[in-house]
Amino acid sequence: MSGSEPTMSGNQSLCTKFTFVAFSSLAELQPVLFVVFLIVYLFTMCGNLLIICLIWVTPFLHTPMYFFLVNLSILEMCYITSVVPQMLVHLLVETKTISVGGCAAQMYVFAILGLTECCLLAAMAYDRFVAICHPLHYTLLMSPPVCLKLAAVSWITGVVVESAQITWIFTLPFCGTGEIQHFFCDIMPVVKLACVDTSHNEIVLFAISVLFIMSPCLLILCSYLRILGTILRIPSATGRHKAFSTCSSHILVVSLFYGTALFTYLQPKSAHTPDTDKTTALMYTVVTPALNPVIYTLRNKEVKEAFQRVTHRNPLRRVD
């Protein structure tokens, strides 16, 4: 049963609904996948909420680095929620459809959050650069107003750029069966359904992706090159290790996020296949948000110390 209900417009049959067919060949495994993805989703939400609460109630974590980490945790919860709950529902039902309007809404939220994360990771890299390369001026250069402006610019960039891009995509006519070879409304699988030539527009789309994905990436690389140079000049091995440890969690998160983002969005349309799209999408929509809380807790001494303080605060008094 097709999930699209076509209406006639000239010689074209336009879609009013899309059908996801990513898991159609895994009918017997869908209940198992539902349980796995549900556990990962709940783990991600609880892990990020734990980080937010720990930072909120721990005064010594009220620093620029943890301000950005709170923003990142909020973003990750919204990011995974834009995709996984709908995917969980579709794993339990036979008809896996979504309206064109619903698809647009999902793509707006997902794309905006994705680009915002690119910019936010760049702001976090700048924070580490100032902390290690200009420690005496850290308080001035990373004052609360500066942190707020960096976070605001990250969110505004994501909203403005992706709103324009997604609005253009949904001015296209979509024809045929309306079957999306994916489990959510990602950009390239939806653009493939357009029944007009989009080659010129795809060049513009690719150029925008390069500009707004690679620019934060280059800022991160420049920051870490300066950080590396400063660390190598530290005379003691203990000092070098301490300086590097403040960056290790962020480096891991950046590697996970940008590794999949660059592979997915900086390829030409001809290089995309349904299998590679689905595999990389699972990485950046499900796996990476789940790993971030683990990375920032297991590898961060200050967060672990804050957790120990909170769990041992106000112990039950012994009644003699």
C-alpha positions as CSV (number, residue, x, y, z in Angstrom):
1,M,0.0,0.0,0.0
2,S,1.5,3.3,-1.1
3,G,1.5,6.1,1.5
4,S,1.2,8.9,-1.1
5,E,-2.1,10.3,-2.3
6,P,-1.4,11.9,-5.6
7,T,-3.4,14.9,-7.1
8,M,-3.2,15.7,-10.7
9,S,-1.4,18.8,-11.9
10,G,-1.2,18.9,-15.7
11,N,0.7,15.8,-16.7
12,Q,2.3,15.3,-13.3
13,S,1.1,13.3,-10.3
14,L,2.0,15.3,-7.3
15,C,2.6,13.7,-3.9
16,T,0.8,14.9,-0.8
17,K,2.3,12.2,1.4
18,F,5.6,10.4,1.6
19,T,6.3,6.8,2.6
20,F,9.4,5.7,4.5
21,V,10.8,2.4,3.2
22,A,14.1,2.2,5.0
23,F,13.1,-0.7,7.2
24,S,10.7,-2.4,4.9
25,S,13.1,-5.3,4.2
26,L,13.6,-5.9,8.0
27,A,10.0,-6.7,9.0
28,E,11.0,-9.5,11.4
29,L,13.7,-7.3,13.1
30,Q,11.5,-4.3,13.5
31,P,10.4,-5.2,17.1
32,V,14.0,-5.7,18.1
33,L,15.0,-2.4,16.5
34,F,12.2,-0.7,18.3
35,V,13.6,-1.9,21.7
36,V,17.2,-1.0,20.8
37,F,16.4,2.5,19.6
38,L,14.0,3.1,22.5
39,I,16.8,2.2,25.0
40,V,19.3,4.4,23.2
41,Y,16.8,7.3,23.0
42,L,16.0,7.1,26.7
43,F,19.6,6.8,27.6
44,T,20.4,9.9,25.5
45,M,17.7,12.0,27.1
46,C,18.6,10.9,30.7
47,G,22.3,11.4,30.1
48,N,21.9,14.9,28.7
49,L,19.4,15.8,31.4
50,L,21.9,14.6,34.0
51,I,24.6,16.8,32.6
52,I,22.3,19.9,32.6
53,C,21.2,19.3,36.2
54,L,24.7,18.7,37.4
55,I,25.9,21.9,35.9
56,W,22.9,23.8,37.2
57,V,23.4,22.8,40.8
58,T,27.2,22.9,40.9
59,P,28.6,26.4,41.3
60,F,32.2,25.5,40.2
61,L,30.8,24.4,36.9
62,H,29.3,27.8,36.1
63,T,32.1,28.5,33.6
64,P,31.9,29.3,29.8
65,M,32.9,25.7,28.9
66,Y,30.0,24.3,30.8
67,F,27.6,27.0,29.6
68,F,28.3,25.8,26.0
69,L,28.0,22.2,27.2
70,V,24.5,22.9,28.5
71,N,23.6,24.4,25.1
72,L,25.0,21.3,23.4
73,S,23.0,19.0,25.7
74,I,19.8,20.8,25.0
75,L,20.5,20.8,21.3
76,E,21.2,17.1,21.3
77,M,17.9,16.3,23.1
78,C,16.0,18.3,20.6
79,Y,18.1,16.8,17.7
80,I,17.4,13.2,18.5
81,T,13.7,13.9,19.4
82,S,13.2,15.4,15.9
83,V,13.8,11.9,14.4
84,V,13.7,9.0,16.8
85,P,10.1,9.1,18.3
86,Q,8.6,9.1,14.8
87,M,11.0,6.3,13.8
88,L,9.9,4.3,16.8
89,V,6.2,4.6,15.8
90,H,7.0,3.6,12.3
91,L,8.7,0.4,13.5
92,L,5.4,-0.6,15.1
93,V,3.0,0.2,12.3
94,E,2.6,-1.1,8.8
95,T,1.9,2.2,7.0
96,K,4.9,4.4,7.5
97,T,3.7,7.7,6.0
98,I,4.2,11.4,6.7
99,S,2.5,14.4,5.1
100,V,4.5,16.8,3.0
101,G,4.0,19.4,5.6
102,G,5.1,17.1,8.4
103,C,8.1,16.2,6.4
104,A,9.0,19.8,5.9
105,A,8.6,20.5,9.7
106,Q,10.9,17.6,10.5
107,M,13.5,18.7,8.0
108,Y,13.3,22.3,9.3
109,V,14.0,21.2,12.9
110,F,16.6,18.7,12.1
111,A,18.6,20.9,9.7
112,I,18.5,23.9,11.9
113,L,19.8,21.9,14.9
114,G,22.5,20.3,12.8
115,L,23.9,23.6,11.6
116,T,23.6,25.1,15.0
117,E,25.6,22.3,16.4
118,C,28.4,23.0,13.8
119,C,28.6,26.6,15.0
120,L,28.3,25.7,18.7
121,L,31.2,23.2,18.4
122,A,33.2,26.0,16.9
123,A,32.4,28.3,19.8
124,M,33.5,25.6,22.2
125,A,36.8,25.3,20.3
126,Y,37.3,29.0,20.6
127,D,36.7,28.8,24.4
128,R,39.4,26.1,24.7
129,F,41.7,28.2,22.5
130,V,41.3,31.2,24.8
131,A,41.6,29.1,28.0
132,I,44.9,27.5,26.9
133,C,46.5,30.2,24.7
134,H,45.4,33.3,26.6
135,P,44.7,32.1,30.2
136,L,45.4,35.6,31.8
137,H,42.7,37.2,29.6
138,Y,40.2,34.3,29.8
139,T,37.8,36.0,32.1
140,L,37.7,39.1,29.9
141,L,37.6,37.4,26.5
142,M,35.0,34.8,27.6
143,S,32.8,37.0,29.8
144,P,29.1,36.1,30.2
145,P,28.0,38.6,27.5
146,V,30.5,37.2,25.0
147,C,29.3,33.6,25.7
148,L,25.7,34.6,25.2
149,K,26.6,36.3,21.9
150,L,28.5,33.3,20.7
151,A,25.6,31.0,21.5
152,A,23.0,33.4,20.0
153,V,25.0,33.7,16.8
154,S,25.2,29.8,16.6
155,W,21.4,29.5,16.9
156,I,20.6,32.4,14.6
157,T,22.9,31.1,11.9
158,G,21.3,27.7,12.0
159,V,17.8,29.2,11.8
160,V,18.4,31.7,9.1
161,V,20.5,29.5,6.7
162,E,18.6,26.3,7.0
163,S,15.2,28.0,6.9
164,A,16.1,29.5,3.5
165,Q,17.5,26.2,2.3
166,I,14.5,24.0,3.4
167,T,12.0,26.6,2.1
168,W,13.6,26.3,-1.3
169,I,13.4,22.5,-1.2
170,F,9.7,22.5,-0.5
171,T,8.9,24.8,-3.4
172,L,9.8,21.8,-5.6
173,P,7.1,19.5,-7.0
174,F,7.4,15.9,-5.7
175,C,6.0,13.2,-8.0
176,G,5.7,9.4,-8.3
177,T,5.2,7.0,-5.5
178,G,6.5,9.3,-2.8
179,E,8.7,6.6,-1.4
180,I,11.7,7.9,0.6
181,Q,14.6,5.5,0.9
182,H,15.2,6.6,4.4
183,F,13.7,6.5,7.9
184,F,13.2,10.3,8.2
185,C,13.0,13.4,6.0
186,D,16.7,14.0,5.3
187,I,17.6,16.5,2.6
188,M,19.1,14.4,-0.2
189,P,16.5,11.5,-0.1
190,V,13.7,14.1,-0.4
191,V,15.4,16.1,-3.1
192,K,15.7,12.9,-5.2
193,L,11.8,12.8,-5.3
194,A,11.6,16.1,-7.1
195,C,10.1,15.7,-10.6
196,V,12.1,18.7,-12.1
197,D,15.7,19.1,-12.9
198,T,17.4,20.2,-9.8
199,S,21.0,20.1,-11.0
200,H,21.6,23.8,-10.9
201,N,20.0,24.2,-7.6
202,E,22.0,21.3,-6.2
203,I,25.2,23.2,-7.0
204,V,23.9,26.1,-4.9
205,L,22.9,23.7,-2.2
206,F,26.3,22.1,-2.2
207,A,28.0,25.5,-2.1
208,I,26.0,26.5,0.9
209,S,26.7,23.3,2.7
210,V,30.4,23.7,2.0
211,L,30.4,27.3,3.3
212,F,28.4,26.8,6.4
213,I,29.6,23.3,7.4
214,M,33.3,23.9,6.5
215,S,33.6,27.4,7.9
216,P,33.0,26.2,11.6
217,C,35.2,23.2,10.8
218,L,38.1,25.4,9.7
219,L,37.7,27.6,12.8
220,I,37.9,24.5,14.9
221,L,41.0,23.3,13.1
222,C,42.7,26.7,13.4
223,S,41.9,26.8,17.1
224,Y,43.4,23.4,17.8
225,L,46.5,24.1,15.7
226,R,47.1,27.1,18.0
227,I,46.3,25.0,21.0
228,L,48.7,22.2,19.9
229,G,51.5,24.8,19.4
230,T,50.9,26.2,22.9
231,I,50.7,22.7,24.5
232,L,54.0,21.6,22.9
233,R,55.7,24.6,24.4
234,I,54.7,23.7,28.0
235,P,57.9,22.4,29.6
236,S,56.5,19.7,31.9
237,A,54.7,16.5,30.7
238,T,52.2,16.9,33.5
239,G,51.3,20.4,32.3
240,R,50.9,19.2,28.7
241,H,48.7,16.3,29.8
242,K,46.5,18.6,31.9
243,A,46.1,21.1,29.1
244,F,45.3,18.4,26.6
245,S,42.8,16.7,28.9
246,T,40.6,19.8,28.9
247,C,40.2,19.5,25.1
248,S,40.0,15.7,24.7
249,S,36.2,15.4,25.2
250,H,35.5,18.2,22.7
251,I,37.9,16.7,20.2
252,L,36.1,13.3,20.3
253,V,32.6,14.9,19.9
254,V,33.8,17.0,17.0
255,S,35.4,14.0,15.3
256,L,32.2,12.0,15.6
257,F,29.9,14.8,14.5
258,Y,32.0,16.1,11.6
259,G,33.1,12.7,10.4
260,T,29.5,11.8,9.5
261,A,28.4,15.3,8.5
262,L,31.2,15.8,6.0
263,F,30.6,12.3,4.6
264,T,26.9,12.9,4.2
265,Y,26.4,16.4,3.1
266,L,29.6,17.2,1.1
267,Q,29.1,14.4,-1.4
268,P,27.5,15.0,-4.9
269,K,24.0,13.7,-5.4
270,S,25.3,10.9,-7.6
271,A,27.5,9.5,-4.8
272,H,24.6,9.0,-2.4
273,T,23.1,5.5,-2.1
274,P,20.2,4.5,0.2
275,D,22.4,2.1,2.2
276,T,25.2,4.6,2.9
277,D,22.6,7.4,3.6
278,K,20.8,5.2,6.2
279,T,24.0,4.0,7.8
280,T,25.6,7.4,8.3
281,A,22.2,8.9,9.3
282,L,21.9,6.4,12.1
283,M,25.4,7.5,13.3
284,Y,24.6,11.2,13.5
285,T,21.0,11.0,14.6
286,V,21.1,8.1,17.1
287,V,24.7,7.0,18.0
288,T,26.5,10.4,18.3
289,P,23.9,12.0,20.6
290,A,24.0,9.0,22.8
291,L,27.8,9.0,23.0
292,N,28.2,12.7,23.9
293,P,26.9,12.4,27.5
294,V,29.2,9.4,28.0
295,I,32.2,11.2,26.6
296,Y,31.6,14.3,28.7
297,T,31.1,12.3,31.9
298,L,33.6,9.4,31.7
299,R,36.4,11.7,30.4
300,N,35.7,14.8,32.4
301,K,37.1,14.9,36.0
302,E,35.1,18.0,36.9
303,V,31.8,16.5,35.9
304,K,32.6,13.2,37.7
305,E,33.5,15.2,40.8
306,A,30.3,17.2,40.6
307,F,28.3,14.0,40.3
308,Q,30.1,12.5,43.4
309,R,29.4,15.7,45.4
310,V,25.7,15.7,44.5
311,T,25.2,12.0,45.2
312,H,26.9,12.3,48.6
313,R,25.2,15.6,49.6
314,N,22.9,15.5,52.6
315,P,23.4,11.9,53.5
316,L,20.8,10.3,55.8
317,R,21.6,10.9,59.4
318,R,22.1,7.9,61.6
319,V,19.4,7.6,64.3
320,D,20.9,6.2,67.6
